[in-house]
């Protein structure tokens, strides 16, 4: 068990060599050498929220908005499945255009075409009954990043939203039987080292099935456009601490980390405890408009495999379900 002081000490240590070794050992013991490749389809960049750091925020009038049709979504998912991937992540802004019935139909259609595939939803906050409907339709996983455990900071950067509501939804997702993903940003304006220690303590307590940890990156059309990006070294240390605190959690080497460090961000994440890379299957005609932050680097199959080789690991096309669901040996 890590204490707050343990975490702060690691964040302030002169180097991260020993921490990296501990994280890599924990990853090897609990997750093995395989790096799970998961496919993502960003089907809408329309969003009802006003998050101060996000380029999809509804006040951004400079962004070219798009919504993929259900047929386009199914086709993009089918392409990922033909590539051999066995997890499809459907991601969007908080976009009520897609009704419960529409999304359930899409989920069922993908499951009909590929019964053995896993479907992850990352579509933000919805009415509670929607989560139950999506689960019944066949959704396996839900990714809802909590962004920060500091409620005051959360409410400041998410106007009109509630930290308490966000956390209650995460608890409800677990009750419904989803494999639950959370996540936080590193380097948010106003964030402290104590806040970051709190993130690791939350992961240690909650033991999520997945956790996305990446740097805050400024986007030119947001209120945080002139803020500094999160630091690469801090992100890597937090990934390592997350692996140690919650050893069975699937940790992606994120596109945000790769954007911060285009030369080897993915490989660096893998060296510090990560075991997942997201392969982007959003059609080319839409991909550039999913502008969460500027100069976004996305992985395709070739670049993902190259990063995995660079880190001395092997690619896996297995579903990579939650380790909580696997029987003990």
Secondary structure, 3 states (H helix, E strand, C coil): CCCHHHHHHHHHCCCCHHHHHHHHHHHHHHHCCEEEEEEEEEEECCCCCCCCCCCCCCCCCCCCCCECCHHHHHHHHHHHHHCCCCEEEEEECCCCCCCHHHHHHHHHHHHHHCCCCEEEEECCCCCHHHHHHHHHHCCCEEECCCECCCHHHHHHHCCCCCHHHHHHHHHHHHHCCCEEEEEEEECCCCCCHHHHHHHHHHHHHHCCCEEEEEECCCCCCCCCCCCCCCCHHHHHHHHHHHHHHCCCCEEECCHHHHHHCCCCHHHHHHHCCCCEEEEECCCHHHHCCCCCCCCCCCECHHHHHHHHHHCCCEEECCCCCCHHHCCCC
